[in-house]
Amino acid sequence: MKNTVLVTGGAKGIGKQICIDFARSGYNVCVNYNTSEKEAKLLENELNNEGLSISIYKADVSDRIQVDNMIDTIISRYGSIDVLVNNAGISEYSLFTDISEESFKRMLDIHLLGTFNCTQSVLKKYMINKKEGKIINISSIWGITGASCEVHYSTAKAGMIGFTKALAHELGPCNITVNVVAPGVIDTDMIATLTEEERKGIIDQIPLMRIGNTKDISGLVLFLASDKASYITGQVISPNGGMII
Ligand code: NAP
């Protein structure tokens, strides 16, 4: 039987590439999206045309009812969720003194509550009974080092690291691994507003002398979901071109 993966925020950017790689590696791929319905449908068509197994699910990860409904639908369709990739995220560049309480809460709701919702739902509805599973949380280098003008983003991404480490301790005896992938700067819509000068300034800080692409992340996620990574849990792995060492 094929393994099934759920990728949150899978219609665009890093999540989309993760979906493509898993589908081409023989998984049933469940793509979660929130607002990008058009992109999700295009991806579904593209991979269906390759004869691959893919289906799409609308849910706001910060809404537990929507998440539970999505997980129930996937399990009734495929019988399992073997891999969960908590990738959904937003970014915002703002001086700390300008961050509103609302936008601070929204940052935590999408990254942290979203990760909590999807993870707890998949664990309770499938992985714990099965005593098997892989959970991969997409954090960021800014969750490790902190970034100026991204205090709320850095806080949320650091929280995902603490969440992962604690849960890895708790779930080890159930044969479930939990790891973090903490990308450096990756070419997606999330950095689309950077000017050429800002991009150059970033590249100057990267020993490998380039901004990352989505495949730099998806290959690692696929590896962490594989049997080759069965002794890796609670770890933070950061593909960042050497930007932080
Ligand atoms: P992106 O292209 O903007 O994609 C973000 C994704 O998150 C979208 O698919 C979006 O779905 C989804 N999302 C946002 N809010 C959601 C919600 N409430 N419920 C469900 N999905 C939601 O950005 P990306 O660069 O691929 O980012 C993917 C992940 O990598 C994020 O967690 C980000 O923080 C992390 N990351 C990115 C970089 C980078 O430089 N790009 C670096 C480090 C970490 P809809 O469009 O359907 O709403």
Residues whose N, C-alpha, C, O or C-beta is under 5 A from the ligand:
A	BS01	NAP	G9 G10 A11 K12 G13 I14 G15 Y33 N34 T35 S36 A59 D60 V61 S62 N87 A88 G89 I90 I110 I138 S139 S140 I141 P183 G184 V185 I186 T188 D189 M190
